[in-house]
């Protein structure tokens, strides 16, 4: 896939996240892309590893930095919070150049944005890590995955881990 088409799809995702009340910071975008690829049938455009706050793609981080440099997105800063991405007019023009690519992915992008909504980073860490562990351990029980989640994320409470596993399994 071309770099510009990939940027247009990512811009559409950011726009849809913001429309549904998401903070749309880098953590939200990272988790949204991971969920879209692995839960809602998106293409596997980015490779993810389990990192500090759940699945993380260094390639996606680079793509977001490139989109900032190219002027397709900008960062809005609010005192006391991390920056959030916003699609610029240039980014909206880019999206208009790829109507078929966006139309073909519209449903997946909307489902992902609806799932993310206004969840905070902690909720996204739990759900995306639960999915990551489910994909890595497909024959493990829900309780087993919840135990693994608590092992790799000791700050996550066991009940919250199990809730995240059950929620994600409900979408699989």
C-alpha positions as semicolon CSV with decimal commas, in nm:
position;residue;x (nm);y (nm);z (nm)
1;X;0,000;0,000;0,000
2;X;0,130;0,345;-0,082
3;X;0,250;0,567;0,198
4;X;-0,003;0,839;0,108
5;X;-0,294;0,594;0,102
6;X;-0,181;0,461;0,440
7;X;-0,169;0,820;0,573
8;X;-0,521;0,887;0,441
9;X;-0,657;0,579;0,618
10;X;-0,484;0,678;0,940
11;X;-0,617;1,034;0,907
12;X;-0,969;0,896;0,866
13;X;-0,925;0,683;1,178
14;X;-0,801;0,984;1,379
15;X;-1,094;1,191;1,255
16;X;-1,344;0,919;1,348
17;X;-1,186;0,872;1,691
18;X;-1,224;1,242;1,766
19;X;-1,584;1,244;1,639
20;X;-1,667;0,974;1,895
21;X;-1,510;1,149;2,191
22;X;-1,169;0,983;2,195
23;X;-0,874;1,183;2,318
24;X;-0,690;1,062;2,005
25;X;-0,346;1,078;2,159
26;X;-0,074;0,844;2,042
27;X;-0,174;0,572;2,289
28;X;-0,533;0,583;2,162
29;X;-0,419;0,567;1,800
30;X;-0,176;0,282;1,871
31;X;-0,450;0,078;2,038
32;X;-0,706;0,169;1,771
33;X;-0,477;0,046;1,492
34;X;-0,399;-0,275;1,680
35;X;-0,768;-0,340;1,744
36;X;-0,867;-0,253;1,387
37;X;-0,608;-0,493;1,246
38;X;-0,681;-0,780;1,482
39;X;-1,041;-0,747;1,596
40;X;-1,225;-0,573;1,313
41;X;-1,053;-0,727;1,011
42;X;-0,821;-0,450;0,897
43;X;-0,505;-0,514;0,699
44;X;-0,191;-0,602;0,893
45;X;-0,006;-0,284;0,806
46;X;0,187;-0,250;1,130
47;X;0,382;-0,495;1,342
48;X;0,304;-0,472;1,713
49;X;0,500;-0,583;2,017
50;X;0,383;-0,594;2,376
51;X;0,525;-0,279;2,534
52;X;0,476;-0,054;2,840
53;X;0,109;0,030;2,778
54;X;0,012;-0,272;2,572
55;X;0,060;-0,343;2,201
56;X;0,283;-0,086;2,035
57;X;0,411;-0,039;1,680
58;X;0,733;0,148;1,621
59;X;0,642;0,167;1,250
60;X;0,312;0,334;1,339
61;X;0,491;0,583;1,563
62;X;0,719;0,667;1,268
63;X;0,415;0,702;1,040
64;X;0,251;0,947;1,282
65;X;0,574;1,149;1,300
66;X;0,588;1,158;0,918
67;X;0,224;1,271;0,903
68;X;0,307;1,553;1,144
69;X;0,608;1,656;0,934
70;X;0,400;1,647;0,614
71;X;0,127;1,858;0,772
72;X;-0,151;1,597;0,748
73;X;-0,206;1,609;1,124
74;X;-0,118;1,844;1,405
75;X;-0,102;1,814;1,782
76;X;-0,339;2,001;2,010
77;X;-0,209;2,059;2,361
78;X;-0,423;2,103;2,670
79;X;-0,273;2,193;3,003
80;X;-0,233;1,889;3,226
81;X;-0,283;1,633;2,949
82;X;-0,076;1,483;2,673
83;X;-0,113;1,603;2,314
84;X;-0,393;1,480;2,092
85;X;-0,384;1,442;1,716
86;X;-0,611;1,640;1,486
87;X;-0,643;1,607;1,109
88;X;-0,549;1,931;0,930
89;X;-0,706;2,075;0,614
90;X;-0,412;1,923;0,426
91;X;-0,496;1,585;0,581
92;X;-0,860;1,623;0,479
93;X;-0,752;1,699;0,123
94;X;-0,539;1,385;0,131
95;X;-0,840;1,179;0,240
96;X;-1,036;1,316;-0,057
97;X;-0,771;1,172;-0,291
98;X;-0,842;0,816;-0,176
99;X;-1,222;0,780;-0,168
100;X;-1,220;0,410;-0,265
101;X;-0,962;0,312;-0,004
102;X;-1,155;0,496;0,267
103;X;-1,493;0,366;0,151
104;X;-1,364;0,006;0,155
105;X;-1,245;0,050;0,514
106;X;-1,520;0,277;0,642
107;X;-1,703;0,008;0,839
108;X;-1,384;-0,118;1,007
109;X;-1,277;0,236;1,094
110;X;-1,618;0,321;1,241
111;X;-1,637;-0,003;1,445
112;X;-1,290;0,066;1,581
113;X;-1,373;0,426;1,672
114;X;-1,696;0,316;1,838
115;X;-1,507;0,057;2,042
116;X;-1,245;0,312;2,152
117;X;-1,493;0,599;2,216
118;X;-1,385;0,795;2,521
119;X;-1,196;0,514;2,692
120;X;-0,894;0,620;2,890
121;X;-0,544;0,485;2,835
122;X;-0,577;0,232;3,119
123;X;-0,890;0,079;2,970
124;X;-0,728;0,063;2,629
125;X;-0,416;-0,096;2,776
126;X;-0,626;-0,372;2,934
127;X;-0,843;-0,448;2,631
128;X;-0,563;-0,435;2,374
129;X;-0,330;-0,644;2,593
130;X;-0,611;-0,895;2,645
131;X;-0,650;-0,924;2,267
132;X;-0,274;-0,953;2,218
133;X;-0,259;-1,238;2,471
134;X;-0,566;-1,409;2,323
135;X;-0,404;-1,406;1,980
136;X;-0,077;-1,540;2,121
137;X;-0,253;-1,809;2,330
138;X;-0,566;-1,912;2,138
139;X;-0,628;-2,231;2,338
140;X;-0,595;-2,070;2,681
141;X;-0,909;-2,017;2,888
142;X;-1,044;-1,672;2,972
143;X;-0,919;-1,717;3,329
144;X;-0,577;-1,820;3,200
145;X;-0,555;-1,513;2,977
146;X;-0,662;-1,290;3,267
147;X;-0,385;-1,445;3,479
148;X;-0,131;-1,381;3,202
149;X;-0,253;-1,021;3,169
150;X;-0,196;-0,962;3,541
151;X;0,149;-1,124;3,509
152;X;0,261;-0,887;3,234
153;X;0,069;-0,588;3,376
154;X;0,089;-0,625;3,757
155;X;-0,091;-0,293;3,813
156;X;-0,406;-0,437;3,650
157;X;-0,655;-0,587;3,893
158;X;-0,755;-0,948;3,825
159;X;-1,128;-0,867;3,792
160;X;-1,054;-0,585;3,547
161;X;-0,829;-0,820;3,347
162;X;-1,102;-1,083;3,325
163;X;-1,360;-0,821;3,222
164;X;-1,125;-0,704;2,943
165;X;-1,074;-1,062;2,820
166;X;-1,450;-1,128;2,814
167;X;-1,521;-0,802;2,634
168;X;-1,263;-0,868;2,363
169;X;-1,377;-1,229;2,319
170;X;-1,727;-1,098;2,263
171;X;-1,599;-0,924;1,948
172;X;-1,400;-1,220;1,817
